[in-house]
């Protein structure tokens, strides 16, 4: 499947690709490929394969790409508060290990043969925590279940984290929540973009990492001046 997606771009298959896939599967698994004819049959065959009827698809992507938190985060303010970073909220299309790209404004697809090491919200959660820790200006930052006595939560909504028109886009809504009374102290939208050097997966991920770094550095500075 990854090979076919790479041929067609953004996961859209031509009729010839479906037919070639049917032939390839038929050679490897005659009991599966012989039951389906034509492009429509090939599409039905792919559905059957995904449901586990004939397991020939790769179980792992070609490459797993990680994100790194910014190391040198310069902020003026500091705090003695203890801050919790819960798992960010995201639509199901982003709550996945797949790396998103938007070929058109109305279409969302994924990079072929590439994945995050965890679902995107959990990956962003870990990197936001690390960003705050890297400021050296917070008494304690933690994740749910670590037993901290929490003063504030950083509630993040992932609005976009994708390749769009050759640009890596990171778009978040962030709320600073007083954990003692449940009131929102402040909220804002943080948007960052970074150009992508080329269309290969590594360059796209590098652009997304840069956009995330810009956004998270801004969130860290805003948080520490708001608590």
GUFITI-760420 format. One record per residue (C-alpha): x, z, y; residue in one letter. Coordinates in nm, 3 decimals. Example, Ala and Ser with C-alpha at 12.3 -4.5 7.8 and 13.67 -1.06 7.14 Angstrom:
      xx      zz      yy tido
   1.230   0.780  -0.450    A
   1.367   0.714  -0.106    S
***
This chain:
      xx      zz      yy tido
   0.000   0.000   0.000    X
   0.280   0.084   0.244    X
   0.440  -0.255   0.183    X
   0.116  -0.435   0.258    X
   0.060  -0.233   0.574    X
   0.407  -0.318   0.695    X
   0.332  -0.687   0.652    X
   0.004  -0.688   0.838    X
   0.078  -0.441   1.117    X
  -0.114  -0.117   1.178    X
  -0.271  -0.119   0.834    X
  -0.496  -0.425   0.870    X
  -0.479  -0.657   0.569    X
  -0.526  -1.035   0.560    X
  -0.715  -1.199   0.276    X
  -0.390  -1.324   0.123    X
  -0.251  -0.970   0.119    X
  -0.554  -0.843  -0.074    X
  -0.515  -1.125  -0.324    X
  -0.143  -1.060  -0.369    X
  -0.213  -0.692  -0.419    X
  -0.469  -0.774  -0.688    X
  -0.216  -0.995  -0.867    X
   0.057  -0.731  -0.850    X
  -0.174  -0.460  -0.979    X
  -0.305  -0.689  -1.249    X
   0.047  -0.744  -1.381    X
   0.126  -0.373  -1.386    X
  -0.216  -0.260  -1.508    X
  -0.407  -0.542  -1.683    X
  -0.695  -0.307  -1.762    X
  -0.752  -0.260  -1.390    X
  -0.661  -0.589  -1.224    X
  -0.858  -0.814  -1.460    X
  -1.191  -0.659  -1.367    X
  -1.184  -0.768  -1.004    X
  -1.178  -1.115  -0.856    X
  -1.151  -1.244  -0.500    X
  -1.071  -1.061  -0.179    X
  -1.386  -0.849  -0.199    X
  -1.297  -0.751  -0.552    X
  -0.946  -0.661  -0.444    X
  -1.086  -0.434  -0.176    X
  -1.308  -0.268  -0.436    X
  -1.004  -0.232  -0.659    X
  -0.813  -0.053  -0.385    X
  -1.107   0.187  -0.344    X
  -1.103   0.255  -0.716    X
  -0.730   0.318  -0.708    X
  -0.768   0.564  -0.425    X
  -1.030   0.748  -0.628    X
  -0.785   0.782  -0.914    X
  -0.913   0.509  -1.145    X
  -0.566   0.354  -1.175    X
  -0.273   0.544  -1.022    X
  -0.026   0.287  -0.892    X
   0.002   0.384  -0.525    X
   0.312   0.577  -0.409    X
   0.259   0.952  -0.388    X
   0.506   1.002  -0.103    X
   0.583   0.804   0.215    X
   0.908   0.616   0.260    X
   1.027   0.861   0.529    X
   0.924   1.204   0.658    X
   0.990   1.257   1.029    X
   1.018   1.594   1.202    X
   0.987   1.702   1.565    X
   1.233   1.936   1.737    X
   1.147   2.180   2.014    X
   1.333   2.152   2.347    X
   1.641   2.374   2.345    X
   1.714   2.418   2.715    X
   1.387   2.522   2.877    X
   1.448   2.635   3.233    X
   1.180   2.870   3.368    X
   1.189   3.111   3.660    X
   0.933   3.365   3.545    X
   0.953   3.602   3.249    X
   0.709   3.837   3.080    X
   0.699   4.148   2.865    X
   0.373   4.027   2.710    X
   0.345   3.939   2.341    X
   0.200   3.591   2.293    X
   0.022   3.437   1.995    X
   0.024   3.064   1.919    X
  -0.271   2.981   1.689    X
  -0.310   2.646   1.513    X
  -0.411   2.384   1.773    X
  -0.748   2.211   1.744    X
  -0.760   1.838   1.674    X
  -0.995   1.570   1.547    X
  -0.973   1.488   1.178    X
  -0.790   1.164   1.262    X
  -0.502   1.372   1.404    X
  -0.531   1.670   1.168    X
  -0.317   1.492   0.912    X
   0.043   1.431   0.815    X
   0.011   1.064   0.915    X
   0.162   0.940   1.243    X
  -0.095   0.787   1.475    X
  -0.076   0.462   1.671    X
  -0.343   0.287   1.876    X
  -0.329  -0.095   1.856    X
  -0.633  -0.123   2.088    X
  -0.819   0.136   2.300    X
  -1.097   0.160   2.040    X
  -0.881   0.147   1.725    X
  -0.669   0.421   1.570    X
  -0.422   0.340   1.292    X
  -0.113   0.496   1.134    X
   0.251   0.400   1.103    X
   0.320   0.253   0.757    X
   0.552   0.447   0.527    X
   0.593   0.742   0.764    X
   0.462   1.099   0.775    X
   0.507   1.436   0.943    X
   0.640   1.726   0.729    X
   0.311   1.913   0.781    X
  -0.022   1.835   0.942    X
   0.027   1.752   1.310    X
  -0.152   2.065   1.445    X
   0.066   2.298   1.235    X
   0.380   2.109   1.332    X
   0.292   2.134   1.702    X
   0.209   2.503   1.659    X
   0.557   2.575   1.524    X
   0.731   2.370   1.793    X
   0.533   2.530   2.077    X
   0.627   2.875   1.948    X
   0.992   2.769   1.934    X
   0.972   2.628   2.287    X
   0.853   2.963   2.422    X
   1.120   3.145   2.223    X
   1.387   2.909   2.357    X
   1.310   3.012   2.716    X
   1.455   3.357   2.643    X
   1.200   3.495   2.889    X
   0.926   3.619   2.654    X
   0.928   3.958   2.483    X
   0.773   3.821   2.165    X
   0.601   3.503   2.045    X
   0.440   3.479   1.704    X
   0.196   3.311   1.471    X
  -0.125   3.452   1.322    X
  -0.058   3.694   1.036    X
   0.276   3.819   1.166    X
   0.134   4.155   1.276    X
   0.213   4.140   1.648    X
   0.006   4.340   1.893    X
  -0.111   4.044   2.099    X
  -0.163   4.034   2.476    X
  -0.232   3.661   2.520    X
  -0.308   3.354   2.312    X
  -0.213   2.997   2.398    X
  -0.510   2.788   2.280    X
  -0.411   2.423   2.250    X
  -0.639   2.123   2.197    X
  -0.465   1.803   2.088    X
  -0.636   1.523   2.279    X
  -0.383   1.255   2.188    X
  -0.045   1.230   2.016    X
   0.017   0.866   1.943    X
   0.185   0.538   2.021    X
  -0.016   0.349   2.283    X
   0.080   0.015   2.442    X
   0.447   0.068   2.356    X
   0.448   0.417   2.504    X
   0.451   0.754   2.324    X
   0.166   0.968   2.457    X
   0.116   1.344   2.428    X
  -0.204   1.477   2.583    X
  -0.313   1.840   2.552    X
  -0.569   2.077   2.696    X
  -0.426   2.429   2.708    X
  -0.598   2.761   2.774    X
  -0.435   3.100   2.829    X
  -0.659   3.359   2.667    X
  -0.645   3.733   2.731    X
  -0.655   3.873   2.378    X
  -0.779   4.213   2.494    X
  -1.107   4.093   2.645    X
  -1.141   3.731   2.530    X
  -1.142   3.589   2.884    X
  -0.964   3.267   2.974    X
  -0.706   3.349   3.239    X
  -0.622   2.986   3.320    X
  -0.657   2.637   3.174    X
  -0.525   2.291   3.243    X
  -0.455   1.947   3.097    X
  -0.094   1.852   3.028    X
  -0.010   1.484   2.984    X
   0.330   1.335   2.911    X
   0.452   0.986   2.826    X
   0.781   0.846   2.705    X
   0.882   0.480   2.660    X
   0.964   0.365   2.308    X
   1.282   0.164   2.262    X
   1.155  -0.048   1.971    X
   0.873  -0.079   1.719    X
   1.052   0.083   1.426    X
   0.924   0.419   1.306    X
   1.233   0.618   1.405    X
   1.216   0.495   1.766    X
   0.844   0.570   1.787    X
   0.893   0.925   1.657    X
   1.181   0.976   1.902    X
   0.947   0.875   2.184    X
   0.677   1.113   2.062    X
   0.935   1.392   2.041    X
   1.039   1.328   2.401    X
   0.677   1.329   2.520    X
   0.615   1.655   2.333    X
   0.927   1.812   2.485    X
   0.810   1.728   2.837    X
   0.461   1.863   2.774    X
   0.576   2.182   2.601    X
   0.836   2.262   2.866    X
   0.559   2.232   3.125    X
   0.325   2.450   2.919    X
   0.596   2.716   2.878    X
   0.666   2.730   3.251    X
   0.294   2.739   3.335    X
   0.229   3.014   3.077    X
   0.503   3.242   3.206    X
   0.385   3.210   3.565    X
   0.022   3.274   3.466    X
   0.045   3.589   3.252    X
***
